C-alpha cells in the first residue's frame, strides 16, 4: 500500500473518531467519552507494539517529554470533544486542525528558522482560522448557537489547538529517544491515567452506558488505527507523504458533519477551511 493510502486511512480514522465524539460527548459527557476512547486505545496500541516486536527503551532523561505528550493530548482532546459536543462541528474541527501552525511557532521559539514558504503557510492557516471564526456568526439562532455560546466554543477550539501543538511538539522530541510507536503507546497510557485523576478529583465515575459501548469501541479503534496506519507508512519521504495526506483529517470531520448533520456551509467558511487545509498540508510536507 502506498504512503498516500496510509495517510488517507489516518485521516479517515481521526476524522471519523472526532465525528463520533460529537455524539458520545453529548450522550455521556466529554470526560466519559474520552475515557472510553483512551481505554480502547490503551489496549489496542500495546498489542500492536507487541505484535511488531517493538523493543522497550528506558531513558529517564526523556520522561518529562512523555509526560508532556500524554497530559497535553489528554487536555487537548478533552477540549476537542467538549467543543464538538457543543458544535457546530464545521467551526470546531477546522480551528482545532490548525494546530500544526502553532506547532511550528513553538519550534521558532526554540530557535528554528522557517523558510519564507513556511511563514506564508502559517499566515494562511491563521487567516483561515480567523475566517472560520468570523463565519460562526451564520449559525446564530438565539438558542443553542447564541453569540455568547459560539464565542465560548471558538475559545474552546482555539485552546484545544494550542494544546495539541504543545503535545505534538513534545512527542516529536520524544520520538527520537523512544521511537514513534513507544511514544504513542506510553503517551496514551499517561493520557488515560491523567484523565482518571481528573475524574477522581471531579468525583465522576467513567460509566459508559451499555448501548453506547459499540460507538465508543468504534471511536477508540478508529483513533488507534489511525496512529497504526500513520506509523505503517514507514519513515523518511514515505512518512512525510503520509503525514501530509493525514493532515486532512479535519476536512473529513467537516464533510461528515455537512452530510449527516446538515450543517450549513457558506462560501466564506469553505474559503477559510481551504486556507487551513492548504497551509497545514504545506507545513506537514516541509
N, C-alpha and C positions, 0 to 999 in steps of 0.2 A: 504494500500500500504506500502511496506517495506521501511526503511530508504535508502537502496541502490537504490531503484527505484526513490525516490525523488532526491537523489544525481545525478542519471543519467539524470533525467529531467532538473536539474540545469545545468549540463554540456552541454546538448544538447541546452538549451536555450542560455547560454552565448556563446557557440561555434558558434551557428547559427547566433546570433546577430552580432558577430565580423566578420563573413564571409560576411554578407550583408553589413557591414560598408565598406568593400573593394570597393564595387560598388557605394554606396551612397556617400562615401567620394570623389571618383573620379568624380562623376557626378555633385555635388553641392558644393564641398569643405568640408573638415573635420569639420570646425566650424559649418556650417549649418546642416550637417548630425547629429552631436552630439546634437545640439539644438533640432532638431526634435525628436530624440530618448528620450532625457530627458523630453521634453514636454509630450510625451505619458506616460512615467513612472510616471511623477508628477501627472497625473490624475488617472492612474490605481492603484498605490500603496496606496494613501489615501482612495480609495474606498474599498480596501482590509482591511485596518485598521478599517474603519467604519463598514464593514460587520462583522468583528470578534469582534467588541466591545472593541477595544484596548483603554485603559484609557490613557489620555494625562498626561504626567509628566512634570512639570516645575521646573527644578532645575538649577538656574543661574550658579552654580559653574562648570557645565559641558558644558556650551555653547561653550567654546573655542574648546572643543573636536569635537562638531558637526560642527563647522566652519572649523576645520582642515579636518574633514571627507569629507564634501561637496566640498570644494575648491580643496582638494587633489585628489579626484576622478575625478573632472572635468578636472584638468590639466592632470592627468594620462591617462584618456580616450581620451582626445583630442590628446595627443601624440600617443596613440594606433591607433586611426583612421587615423592619418597622416601617421604613419608607414605602416598600412595595405593598404592605398591608394597608397603608393609608391611601396610596395612589395619588395621582394617576401613574400607572406603570410607565407610560410613554414619556413621562417627565423624569421620573426617578432613575430608570435604567441608564439613559444616556449620560446623566450627570455623574452617577457612580462610575460608569465605564470610562470616564475621562481621567482616571487615576494615573495612567502612565505618564501624563504630562507633569503631574505633581511629583511623581517618582523621579523624573529627570531633574526637576527643580531641587529635590533633595540632594541628588548627585552633584549638582552645581555648587550647592552649599558646602559639599565635602571636597571641592576642588576640581571637579570635572569641567571641561570647556566644550560645550556643544558647538556643532557646526552651524552655519547660517541656516541650512535646511531644517535642522532640529529646532532652532529658535522660531522659525516660521511655522513649523508644525505645532509647537507648543502654543503659539499665538492663535493658530486656527482652532485648536481644541478649546482654549479659554473663550474665544469668541463664540464657538459653538455652544458652550455651557451657558454663556450669557443669553444667547438667542433662545435656547430651550427654556431657560428660566423665565424669560420675558413672555414666551408663548404660553406659559402656565395660566395666564390671565384668561385664555379662551375656555378654561374649564370652570371658571367661577359660576356657580349656580346658587350661591347663598346658603347652601346646606352643607353637604359633605365636602364640597370644594369651595369653601368661602375663601376670601383673600387671605385671611389670617391663617387658615388651615393650609393653604398652598405655600405660604411663606415658611411655615414650620416644616412642611415636607421637603421643600427645597433645601432648607438648612440641614435637615437630617441627611439628605442625599449628599450634600457637599461635605459634611463631616465624615460620612462613610467613605467617600472618595479619598479624603485626606488620610483616613485610617488605612485603607488599602495601599496607598502609595508608601506609607511608612512601613507597613508589614512586609510588602513585597520587596522593598529595599533591603530590609533586614534579611529576608530569605535569600536574596541574591548574593549577599555577603556570606551567608551561612553555607550555601550550596558548595562552594569550592572546598570547604572543610569536611562536610559530612556527606556530600553527594546529593543530587536533586531528590531522589526518592526518599532517602532517610530524612532529609529536611522536611519534606511534605508529611511523612508519617509522624515524626516527632512533633511537628507543628500542630498537626491535627489532634494529637493526644493532649498537648498543652492547651489547645483551644477548648477541648471538652472539659478538662479539669478546671480551667479558669471559669468557664460558664457554670459548672457545678457549684463553685464557690459563690458566684453571683446569685444563683438560685437559692443557695443556703442562706445567704445574707437577706434575700428578699422573702425568705420563708415560703418559697413556692415549690411545689412538687412537680417534677417534669413528667406529668402524666399525659400520655398520648392516647386519646380515645381510640377504641378498637377499630372503628370504621375509618379512621384516618391513617392507620398504620401502613396500608398499601401505598398511599401517597407519600408518606414520609420515607418509606423504604425506597420508592422510585426516586424521590428527591435526593436521597443520600447516594444511591447508585449512580445517578446522572452526574452529580458533583464529583464523586470519587473517580468515576470512569473518565471524566474529562481530564483529570490530572494524569491518569494512566495513559490516555491517548496522547497527551502532550509529551510525556516522557518517552513514549514508544516511538516518537518521530525520530529519535536519535539525537546527535549532537552536531555542533558546527553549523554549516549552512542549512542542513535539513531542519534543525531545531529552530533556526531563525525564520524559515518559511512557515513552519507550524505555528509559531508564536504570532506572526503577522495575521494569518488566517483566523487564529483563535481570538484575536483582539476584537473580532466582530460579534462576540457573544451578546453584547448589549443590543445589537440590531436584531438578534434572534428573539430576545425577550420583548422588544418593541413590536416586532411583527406578530408574535403570538398574542400580545395584548390587543393589537389592531384587529386581528381576525376573530378572536374568541370573546374579547371584552367589548368590542366595537367602540373602542376609544377614538374620539375624533382626532384627526391629524391635519393641521394647517400646513400650507406650503412653507411658511416661516419656520415651523417646527421641524419639518423634513430637512430644510436647509441647515439648521443647527445640528441635527443628528448626523448629516453627511459630513459636516465640518469636523465633528468629534471623531467619527469613524475614520475619516481620511487622515487626520492628524495622528491619531493613535496608531494606525497601521504604519505610517511613516516612521514614527518613533520606535515601534516594535522592530521594524526592519533595520534600523540604524542604532 
